[in-house]
Amino acid sequence: MNNITALPDLQIGNIRINPPVIQGGMGVLVSGPGLVSAVSNAGALGILAAVGAGEDCEDRSLNYADRSSEGLRQMIAKTRSMTSNPFGINIMCVLSNYVELVRTAIEEKISVIISGAGLPLSLPSLAVGSETALVPVVSTARAADLICRTWKRRYDRLPDAIIVEGSKAGGHLGFSRDEIDSAPPELIDIVKDVIKVVKPYQVEGKATIPVIAAGGVFDGKDIATFMNVGAAGVQMGTRFVCTDECDASIEYKNSYVNCSEDDITIVQSPVGLPLRVVRNDFIKRIQAGGKDDFYCRYQCLRTCDPSKSSYCIADALKNAFDGNMNKGFTTCGANAYRINKIVPVRELLNELAEGCLEHLNPSLVESDLCTS
């Protein structure tokens, strides 16, 4: 049996994903059509990142919101030209043009919208009559309960899945700096709590809400660990950066391959959230009190105050994507230092599937085979 399809399916709405892996949506432009199509072609679920979608938009005469929506349409079209399989989009709640981007994704009949960096309490109101699966991202069982309760009361619907992101994730974190410094809850414990919280909603609503673990998931053994306690699958971002098909520059990828554990640090983002990054000269300069001269062309993030920021995070991440590390930096998960090579997406997924099968409770595989 082929390892990449021998695992239990992850089913989100009408979408069956195997291996049960979601590729995290990483901006700016890192999770682009090349990476997303390769992941979906291999059976997992590729996810575009909506943040920064307008950076490659061909029509520069448009304002920021319109350019972002048009850029997102172009990204979707390019991805569809490269895969016939389902894929999704990550749209952060904190984006100033969140509503416009969600509506664009719905109009384009995207398969899945993943939404975090805030609580997407009104997301269902933007998707009325749509078949798009809606998947919130949470960091606590309390947040999962609030979303389920609010969606059920206001819109008579429940999430099609819930992603539980722990403190070892890359990029912006759903924890305060104090929580991170004082031993935050382990992801596996949060996952267990969320599974308990959603169970009554599933029973009452006669629905299935898969719980998906994210944040620091590195190998197949990690995937099996979460699935053995009831998670339906995992989301992974960092591992997919160092693939041949990832859209980011080779300099971006090599920042992972060449970094040590001590190079990975957490800084305060202009957004107001902790941000896990690979320390480089740019980060050292900012940590030493330096300030970049910049003009805010976007106001792309609602919680960002340019007058109090020492740099523009949108520009810094776009520079890194392009390989200009003197003017940017890379975000990463806590385990990025464990990566030592760049591989094809399919090779990575085969490796993950093989490792997962080795440690997965056999009854999970047998049960899935009986129902497939």
ABEGO torsion letter per residue (X at the ends): XBAAAABBBBBBEABBBOBBBBBBBBOBGABBAAAAAAAAAAGBBBBBBABGAAAABABAABBAAAAAAAAAAAAAAAAAAABABBBBBBBBAABAAAAAAAAAAAAAGBABBBBBGEBBAAAAAAABGBABBBBBBBABAAAAAAAAAAAAAAAGBBBABBBBBBAABBEBBABBAAAAAAGBBBAAAAAAAAAAAAAAAAAAAGBBBBBBBBGGBABAAAAAAAAAAGBAEBBBAAAAABBAABABBAAAAAAAAABBAAABBBBBBAAGBBBBBBBBAAAAAAAAGBBBBBBBAAGABAABBAAABABBAAAAAAAAAAGBAAABBBBBBAAAAABABBBBAAAAAAAAAAAAAAABBAAAAAAAAAAX
